[in-house]
Amino acid sequence: MLLIAPPPRPAGIDSPPTPPPPPTPGKGSRIWLARHGKVSTDYARIAYRSMDVPLSEEGLADGRQLMESFRGVPVTLVVSSDLDRAALLGRGIAAMTSAKYYVTKALREIDRGTWQGIERTDFRQRWDAQAAEYWGDPWNWCAHGGDSDAALFARGWAVIEEALGEEHWIFSTLFSSTFFCFLSTRFSPFLSASRRRSPKKTPWHTHYLFPYFFPL
């Protein structure tokens, strides 16, 4: 997905408030954050976010490659959102690893409320018009009536906490790259990033698979 970056911070606006400190899981569990492949080009001009849009042929092929790379890998649990593009990957990885699998709406991408589904150019203009309000408190801003970043993090992290009782597990999620950045940035003191990009190292996986380890 082509992300839409936040508007530039207007002159004269101080640095935004710092989000609250992240929790410390301390479970000694490995998490793989996996993104689905590219969606159909029919939606390239739309800010679709948590809409259920289909994958492109390239995205489907990439998903099959990622599924195959996990064949026989010891995984306990696979969790995905209920959107088809994520559930397809989640079911496939669970089948390859004989892991337990469940779906949850809590892992859907951010909901942009009344802005969702509009043209990207229109989305850009609306967000630019909200620059001052956004930079006043980016973590809690939700002028569109959908999710704030805080709400997105809260619902996604609740799923992580619920599943952390397992020793080894994998996410097949719909975390957007934006949410992934929040996760890695806010949890950098607690997350130790592995250099392994996937069970079988291939350049393609660099963009779709992110391994993390929660220290004890």
N, C-alpha and C positions, 0 to 999 in steps of 0.2 A: 504494500500500500504506500502511495505517495503521501507523506505526512504534510500537514499544514502547520508551519512554524508559528509560534506566538508573534504578535505584533512587536515592533521595536519599542523599547521603553522610552516614553516621552521625556524630553528634557525637563529637569526640575523635580522629577519624581524620585524619591529616595529608594534605596534597595528594599525589596519586598520583605515582609515578615518571614522569619525562618519557620518552616513546618515543625510541628512537635517532634521530639526525639522518637525514633522508631523503637519498637519492642525488641527484646533480645530472646530469640527462640531457644538457643542453646541445646539442640537435640542431636547434633552429630549426624545429620541426614544430608544426603546428596539430592539436589534438585536439578532437573534439566528443564529449562524453559524453552519450549519449542514453538516456533511460529509456523503458521500455515504458509503455503506458497502464494503466488500472485493470483489476484482475482481476475475475473473476466474484464477485458478492455472496455466492455460496454459501460462499466462503472468508473472509468478513469477520471471523468469530469465531475463526479458526484462525491460529496462528503458523506460517505455511507456509514462509516464507523460501526455501530452495532446492528446495522441492517443485515439480514441474511442474504448475502450475495454469493453467486457461484464462483468457483475457482476457474481459472483459464486452463487450457490444455497443458501449458507449461507448469502451472501451479499443481495440477494433478500429478504430473510426471515427477516433479520435485518431491511431492509428498510420498509417492511410492518409493523413491530412492531413500528418503529418510526412514521410512518404515523398515525397509530391508536392512538398513545399517544397524538396526536394533535387534535383528534376529538373534535369539539366544542370549541376549544381555540380561543379567539378573536385575529385574525391576519388580517392585512390589505393587505399586499403585500408579495408575494413569488417571488423570483428571482433565477434563476439557470443558469448554463452554458448550452450550446446546446449539450453537450456530453450526450449520452443516459443514462449513469450511474448516472448523476446528474439530468437530466430532469425527469427521472422516479420518483425520490424522490420529486422533486419540484412539479410536477403535482399531486402526491398523497397527499402531505401536503396541497396544495391549495384546493383540493377536500374536504378534511376533515374539513377545516376551512372556506370554501366558500370565500377564499381570491382571489384577483386579482393575475394573474400569467403571467410572461413573461420570455423569455430566451434571453441570450446574450452571444456572443463569448468572451466577455471581462472577464467572470468569468472562463474561461478554466484554467486548471493547467498550470504551467510554460512550455513553449516550449523550448526544449533543442536543437533545430536546427538540425545540422548534426549528433548529438550524439543520437538523439531520436530514439528509437526502437532497439538500439544495445543491446548486452548482458550486464548485470549489471557488470560483471567482467571487460569487456572492458571499460565500462563507468568509473569504479573505477580507472583503470590504466590511462586513459586519464586525469581524473581530478587530480590525484596525480601528473602527469607530469606538470600540470599547477599550482601547489601549490603556487609558488612564485608570479605568475601573479594574481592568485585569491586573495591572501591575501594582495596584493598591493592595491586593491580596490574591496572588495567582493560585494558591493552594485551595482556596475556598470559592473562587469565582465561578459562577454558573449562570450568566445572564441569559443563556438560551433556555434555561429551565430544565436542563438535564443533569448529568453528573458533574460535580466538581472533581478536581484531581483528588481531593481528600476523600470523597465518597468512593471513587474508583479504587483507591488504595485500600480503604477500609473493607470493602466487600471482597477484594481479591486476597487480602491478607488473612481474612477470616477463614478462607478455604485452606490456606497454608497451615494455619494453626490447627485446624481440625485434622489435617492429614499427617502432621508431624510425628504422630505416634509410630509411624512405619519407619523402619531402618533405612530403606532405600526406596525411593519412589520417583516418578517422573510426571511433569506437567506437560500436557499438550494444550496450550492455552491460547486465548485470544488477547493476551496482553498486547497492546500496541507498542511500537517502539518507544513512544513517549512514556508509557507506563513502565516499560522495562528500564528506562533511564531513571525514573523515580526509584524503582526498586534497587538498582545497583548503586545509585548515589546515596540514598538514605540508609542503606544497609552495608555500605562499604566497610565500616569498622567490624562488622560481624560476618561478612561473607568473604570467603577465600576463593577467588576465581581460579578454576583449573585451567591449565593450558590445553587440555584435550578438548577439541571442538566437537567430537562425536566419537562413538565407539570405533568407527573406521574413519580415519582422517581423510577428508576430501575438501577441496576449496569451497565447494557449494555449501557445505554445512556451516561455514563461518557466518552466514547471514541468517540462519534459521534455528540454530541450536546453541544455547548458552548454559554451560554447566556451572553450578555453584555448590558450595559445601558449607553447611552450618556447623561451625565448631561447637564443641561441648562447652 
